[in-house]
Every structure is written in structure tokens, then in C-alpha cells.
């Protein structure tokens, strides 16, 4: 049976030893827009330093469905797919890619972000510190088997306020500090929708600058603070390229498709001519070499600012 990636505000579900923890929330209005569905499968292994998607599943085990809005890709040709035909494994991290004087300046350096990797079997999330009842429960791993990592936005005693991968975009909640292992992350990705450029910095130093495709007028790329939830391998010849850097953000133009909630991601394309244009259904498209560099090095929980 296919498991569908659907982080609804309707319910939050965590599975623990066969038990289901479920907390009800407000129901979103259903949408009717059709989107394309990607079915991902476990590779035999995921290249270091990416966390393994599974240590027990066979190579043909069906992955949960990641619902991403996209256009129908054109028929693949050698010329049209040259940019997206990345090697199955990402190359070693390149040195900083030189930028042109005509490109926008890099974003100002930000202090490292504190991120929490969930260590509790079930993460209870509260609306306010000290609440007697949780508002929702999240599993310790994502739907793809990666560790769940949440950025911390505020600390208060034994409580942490974290960003959540739920609707509406930018949702936050409070968790017990003892339920996560904290670490600092000095990576940041910024996507400028006006210049249609992506900039990745580490410790304030630019690692990569690359053009991107963004959402079209009827399905714009949502803005705000987001974070990386998963890095997933994909078919290099597909509309998503060799890697999908999934974010916690959700489409503002679409609300539902076959029970799935459309998620925003940074991914590749088999139509490299679209890079630099406003043509997607909300996702950020990136060229193959730049995408491989991000996939090889970005830690889970890395902040992604779309502005």
C-alpha cells in the first residue's frame, strides 16, 4: 500500500510500537487543482553524508508519496536533459562558485541557527509552554525515514519554540528541550524571487550562487522562513532531476490532491530552458550541478528563506 506524504493541519499522527497518537486540528478546505505525484523508491543505500532513507528496506520497497506541483515535462531528448542528467551520486562539494558583478549581493551573514534532532519516540508539541495537553504529536522520523530535525526560534527554560512542518506555513509550537538533541547549523539558503537567484552560504561565506525557476503568476512560490526536512534521490531524467530537497512549506495555490498536501521543494528539471523563468507550480527549480552540491552538503533543518 502506498503511504502518502500528507502533513495536514487536520491531524498529526505518530506511530509507536503499533499505537497511533492522533490529535485533531482545524480542517483545511479541499482543493480541486490537479498536481503531479512522484513515487520514490529506496535505493540500496544513500551516499554519505546524506542520512540513509532506510537500513532495512529492500531496494524495491515503495517510498511514501511526495506530492509536488509541477508542469507536465516535455518528451526527453539528449539536448533537453543534458543539464539534469546528474550522476547517481552527488559529486564532492565544489569550491565556491564564482559570481558575476551583475549578480545581487549575498544576504547578510546570520548567526548559526539552533536545530533540534528529535530523540523522543514521539514528539509532543504544545501551543504554549506548560500546557497540560499537547496540540499534536510528531514521529521521530519523517515519512521518508530521515531524522526529524526542527529549527529552534525561541528558548524558555526547559521549553523550546520550534518551526513545524504543518499548515499554515510558518507554524510554530513548543516542545520539551529534553526531547531533542541540539546542534548549531551555520548553513543558510536564500531564494530571491525578484532576481530568481539562489544563494547558499555557510558561516556567512558564499558557497554557491545559481539561477532558479520559480512559481508562475497563478501558482507563485510562497515566501517566508522554511527549512529542509528531507533530501531524497530521484530519477535524473524526471521532471524533478536527480535530487529533491524537500522543505516544510506548502503550496498556497493548491490545498489537496488525492489526500496529499502539496509540498514546496528545491529540485531539478529535465527542461533546463525553464531555469530563470516563472513557470513552476510553486517549487524552486535548480540546475543539476548546483542541485547536486546542495544535496551532498545541506544538513537537515537548514533554514531556507524565500523572499
C-alpha positions as CSV (number, residue, x, y, z in Angstrom):
1,X,0.0,0.0,0.0
2,X,1.3,3.4,-0.8
3,X,1.8,5.7,2.1
4,X,1.1,9.3,1.1
5,X,3.1,12.3,2.4
6,X,0.4,14.5,3.9
7,X,1.3,16.7,6.8
8,X,-2.2,18.1,7.3
9,X,-3.3,20.6,9.8
10,X,-6.3,18.3,10.1
11,X,-4.5,15.6,12.1
12,X,-1.0,14.9,13.3
13,X,-0.2,11.2,13.6
14,X,2.8,9.4,15.1
15,X,3.2,5.6,15.2
16,X,4.9,4.0,18.2
17,X,5.0,0.2,18.5
18,X,1.8,-0.2,16.6
19,X,0.0,2.5,18.5
20,X,-1.2,5.7,16.8
21,X,-1.2,9.0,18.5
22,X,-3.7,11.4,16.8
23,X,-4.6,14.9,17.7
24,X,-7.3,16.7,15.8
25,X,-7.0,20.2,14.5
26,X,-8.8,22.6,12.1
27,X,-9.7,21.1,8.7
28,X,-8.4,22.9,5.6
29,X,-10.8,23.5,2.7
30,X,-10.2,20.8,0.0
31,X,-8.8,21.9,-3.3
32,X,-9.5,20.6,-6.8
33,X,-6.3,21.6,-8.7
34,X,-4.5,18.6,-10.1
35,X,-0.9,18.1,-9.3
36,X,1.8,15.6,-10.4
37,X,2.7,12.8,-7.9
38,X,6.2,11.4,-7.6
39,X,6.7,7.9,-6.3
40,X,10.1,7.4,-4.8
41,X,11.8,4.1,-4.1
42,X,14.5,3.2,-1.7
43,X,18.0,2.9,-3.2
44,X,20.2,0.2,-1.9
45,X,22.0,2.9,0.1
46,X,22.2,6.7,0.1
47,X,25.6,8.2,-0.4
48,X,27.4,9.8,2.5
49,X,26.9,12.3,4.0
50,X,23.2,12.0,3.4
51,X,21.3,10.0,6.1
52,X,20.1,6.7,4.9
53,X,16.4,6.6,4.0
54,X,16.1,3.1,5.4
55,X,18.5,0.5,6.8
56,X,16.2,-2.5,6.4
57,X,14.0,-2.0,3.3
58,X,14.9,-3.8,0.1
59,X,15.8,-1.8,-3.0
60,X,12.3,-2.1,-4.4
61,X,10.4,-1.0,-1.3
62,X,7.9,1.7,-2.2
63,X,8.6,5.1,-0.6
64,X,5.9,7.4,0.7
65,X,4.5,9.6,-2.0
66,X,5.8,13.1,-2.1
67,X,3.2,15.4,-3.7
68,X,4.8,18.2,-5.6
69,X,3.1,20.6,-8.0
70,X,4.8,20.6,-11.4
71,X,4.2,21.1,-15.1
72,X,4.0,18.1,-17.4
73,X,7.5,17.7,-18.7
74,X,8.2,17.6,-22.4
75,X,9.5,14.4,-24.1
76,X,13.1,13.9,-23.1
77,X,15.8,14.4,-25.6
78,X,19.6,14.3,-25.3
79,X,19.8,18.1,-25.5
80,X,16.8,18.8,-23.3
81,X,18.0,16.6,-20.5
82,X,21.7,17.3,-20.6
83,X,21.6,19.6,-17.5
84,X,19.5,17.2,-15.4
85,X,21.4,14.0,-16.2
86,X,23.4,14.2,-13.0
87,X,25.4,11.2,-11.8
88,X,23.5,8.9,-9.3
89,X,25.8,10.1,-6.5
90,X,26.4,13.8,-5.9
91,X,29.9,14.9,-6.6
92,X,32.3,16.1,-3.8
93,X,31.4,19.6,-2.6
94,X,32.9,22.1,-5.0
95,X,34.7,25.2,-4.0
96,X,32.8,28.4,-4.0
97,X,31.2,29.1,-7.4
98,X,32.4,32.4,-8.8
99,X,29.7,35.1,-9.1
100,X,29.3,37.9,-11.6
101,X,29.5,41.5,-10.7
102,X,25.9,41.8,-12.1
103,X,24.5,39.4,-9.5
104,X,22.8,40.6,-6.4
105,X,25.0,40.8,-3.3
106,X,24.9,37.8,-0.9
107,X,22.5,38.0,2.0
108,X,24.0,39.4,5.3
109,X,25.6,36.8,7.5
110,X,23.3,35.3,10.1
111,X,24.3,33.7,13.3
112,X,24.1,29.9,13.4
113,X,20.6,28.5,13.8
114,X,20.0,26.1,16.6
115,X,18.3,22.9,15.4
116,X,16.9,20.1,17.4
117,X,17.0,16.4,16.2
118,X,14.1,14.6,17.8
119,X,15.3,11.9,20.2
120,X,11.9,11.0,21.8
121,X,10.0,8.2,20.2
122,X,7.0,10.5,19.9
123,X,7.5,14.3,19.9
124,X,4.6,16.1,21.8
125,X,4.0,19.6,20.6
126,X,2.2,22.2,22.7
127,X,0.6,25.5,21.9
128,X,2.2,27.2,24.9
129,X,4.8,26.2,27.5
130,X,3.2,24.4,30.4
131,X,0.0,23.3,28.6
132,X,-1.4,20.2,30.1
133,X,-2.4,18.6,26.8
134,X,-0.3,18.6,23.6
135,X,-1.7,20.1,20.4
136,X,-0.2,17.4,18.2
137,X,2.3,14.6,18.1
138,X,5.1,14.0,15.5
139,X,7.1,10.9,14.8
140,X,10.8,11.0,15.5
141,X,11.5,10.4,11.8
142,X,10.0,11.9,8.7
143,X,7.8,9.9,6.3
144,X,10.9,9.0,4.4
145,X,12.8,7.6,7.4
146,X,15.1,10.6,7.9
147,X,15.7,12.0,11.3
148,X,13.2,14.7,12.1
149,X,15.1,18.0,12.7
150,X,13.3,21.2,13.6
151,X,14.8,24.7,13.8
152,X,14.6,26.4,17.2
153,X,13.2,30.0,17.2
154,X,13.0,30.7,21.0
155,X,14.1,29.2,24.3
156,X,12.3,29.4,27.6
157,X,13.7,27.4,30.5
158,X,13.1,23.7,29.6
159,X,10.9,24.6,26.6
160,X,11.8,25.2,23.0
161,X,9.7,27.0,20.4
162,X,10.3,25.3,17.0
163,X,9.2,25.6,13.4
164,X,6.7,22.9,12.4
165,X,6.2,21.2,9.0
166,X,2.4,21.8,9.1
167,X,0.0,24.3,7.6
168,X,-0.2,27.2,7.7
169,X,3.3,28.0,6.6
170,X,5.4,29.3,9.4
171,X,3.6,27.4,12.1
172,X,5.4,27.0,15.4
173,X,4.9,25.1,18.6
174,X,6.6,24.4,22.0
175,X,8.4,21.2,22.9
176,X,10.3,19.9,25.8
177,X,14.0,20.5,25.4
178,X,14.8,17.0,26.6
179,X,13.0,15.5,23.6
180,X,15.7,16.8,21.1
181,X,19.5,16.8,20.7
182,X,20.6,20.4,19.9
183,X,23.2,21.4,17.4
184,X,24.2,24.6,15.6
185,X,23.8,25.0,11.8
186,X,25.6,27.8,10.1
187,X,24.2,27.0,6.6
188,X,21.5,29.1,5.0
189,X,19.8,29.1,1.6
190,X,18.2,32.3,0.3
191,X,16.0,32.3,-2.8
192,X,15.3,35.8,-4.2
193,X,12.2,35.7,-6.3
194,X,12.9,39.1,-7.9
195,X,16.3,38.2,-9.3
196,X,15.4,34.5,-9.5
197,X,18.7,33.5,-7.8
198,X,19.6,31.1,-5.1
199,X,22.5,31.8,-2.7
200,X,23.8,29.2,-0.3
201,X,26.1,30.5,2.5
202,X,28.0,28.7,5.2
203,X,29.2,30.8,8.1
204,X,28.4,33.9,6.1
205,X,30.7,32.7,3.2
206,X,29.0,32.2,-0.2
207,X,29.3,28.6,-1.3
208,X,27.1,28.7,-4.3
209,X,25.1,31.2,-6.4
210,X,22.8,29.9,-9.1
211,X,19.7,30.9,-11.2
212,X,16.4,29.2,-10.5
213,X,12.9,28.8,-11.9
214,X,10.1,29.9,-9.6
215,X,6.3,29.7,-9.5
216,X,4.2,31.2,-12.2
217,X,1.7,34.0,-11.7
218,X,-1.2,31.7,-10.9
219,X,0.9,29.5,-8.5
220,X,3.6,31.7,-7.0
221,X,6.3,30.3,-4.8
222,X,5.4,31.0,-1.2
223,X,7.6,33.4,0.7
224,X,8.8,33.1,4.3
225,X,11.2,31.2,6.5
226,X,11.3,27.5,5.7
227,X,13.7,24.6,6.4
228,X,15.0,21.4,4.9
229,X,13.1,18.3,6.0
230,X,14.5,15.7,3.7
231,X,16.9,15.2,0.8
232,X,15.6,12.5,-1.5
233,X,17.1,10.8,-4.6
234,X,15.0,10.9,-7.8
235,X,15.3,9.9,-11.4
236,X,17.8,12.2,-13.1
237,X,15.7,12.2,-16.2
238,X,12.4,13.1,-14.5
239,X,10.8,16.5,-14.1
240,X,12.5,16.7,-10.6
241,X,16.1,15.9,-11.6
242,X,18.4,13.7,-9.6
243,X,17.5,15.1,-6.1
244,X,14.6,16.6,-4.2
245,X,15.4,18.9,-1.3
246,X,12.1,18.9,0.4
247,X,11.0,21.9,2.5
248,X,8.4,22.2,5.3
249,X,6.5,24.7,3.2
250,X,3.1,24.1,1.5
251,X,1.7,25.4,-1.7
252,X,-0.6,28.5,-1.3
253,X,-2.3,27.8,-4.7
254,X,-3.2,24.1,-4.1
255,X,-4.5,22.6,-0.9
256,X,-5.1,18.9,-1.6
257,X,-4.6,16.1,-4.2
258,X,-5.8,12.6,-3.5
259,X,-5.3,13.1,0.2
260,X,-1.9,14.6,-0.2
261,X,-0.8,18.1,0.8
262,X,1.4,19.7,-2.0
263,X,4.8,20.5,-0.5
264,X,7.4,23.0,-1.7
265,X,10.8,21.8,-2.7
266,X,14.0,22.7,-4.4
267,X,14.5,20.2,-7.2
268,X,15.9,19.8,-10.7
269,X,14.3,19.7,-14.1
270,X,14.5,17.9,-17.4
271,X,13.7,21.2,-19.1
272,X,16.8,23.3,-18.3
273,X,15.5,26.1,-20.5
274,X,13.0,26.9,-17.8
275,X,15.7,27.9,-15.4
276,X,15.4,31.7,-14.8
277,X,11.7,31.8,-15.7
278,X,8.5,32.0,-13.6
279,X,6.9,28.8,-14.8
280,X,6.6,26.2,-11.9
281,X,3.6,25.5,-9.7
282,X,5.5,26.8,-6.7
283,X,8.6,24.8,-6.4
284,X,12.1,26.1,-7.0
285,X,13.9,24.5,-9.9
286,X,17.7,24.4,-9.9
287,X,20.3,23.2,-12.4
288,X,21.8,19.7,-12.0
289,X,25.3,20.6,-10.8
290,X,24.1,23.2,-8.2
291,X,21.4,20.8,-7.0
292,X,23.9,18.0,-6.5
293,X,26.1,20.4,-4.4
294,X,23.2,21.2,-2.1
295,X,22.1,17.6,-1.9
296,X,25.6,16.5,-0.9
297,X,26.1,19.0,1.9
298,X,23.0,20.6,3.3
299,X,22.2,19.4,6.8
300,X,18.6,18.6,7.7
301,X,17.0,21.5,9.4
302,X,18.9,24.1,7.3
303,X,16.9,27.4,7.1
304,X,15.7,28.3,3.6
305,X,14.5,31.9,3.2
306,X,12.3,32.6,0.2
307,X,11.8,36.3,-0.3
